[in-house]
């Protein structure tokens, strides 16, 4: 998993991507937050390095955890989980949202 603000209690966050569920939903298409986890730490580190060049304001940090921990965390938080297999060449999306859900929460909380 990729985290941001590690050790900063009020500002720690997890990297997610928005994916379209499409046919997986009985109703209309739905965009959901998906936590991206990697089987390989080196793949996660490569991805985080690419993220670092795209994001500028946040430093990504690779957090190692078990699949069971990832599944439990995502279930508790209402996220989908995608585990990228070892040897992945996946790259971050070329565009990011202007204001993240996490940033929006911080503005409302401190507002």
Secondary structure as GFF3:
##gff-version 3
##sequence-region A 1 111
A	DSSP	beta_strand	2	4	.	.	.	ID=ss1
A	DSSP	beta_strand	13	14	.	.	.	ID=ss2
A	DSSP	beta_strand	16	20	.	.	.	ID=ss3
A	DSSP	three_ten_helix	22	24	.	.	.	ID=ss4
A	DSSP	beta_strand	31	38	.	.	.	ID=ss5
A	DSSP	alpha_helix	41	55	.	.	.	ID=ss6
A	DSSP	beta_strand	61	62	.	.	.	ID=ss7
A	DSSP	alpha_helix	67	77	.	.	.	ID=ss8
A	DSSP	beta_strand	80	84	.	.	.	ID=ss9
A	DSSP	alpha_helix	101	110	.	.	.	ID=ss10
###
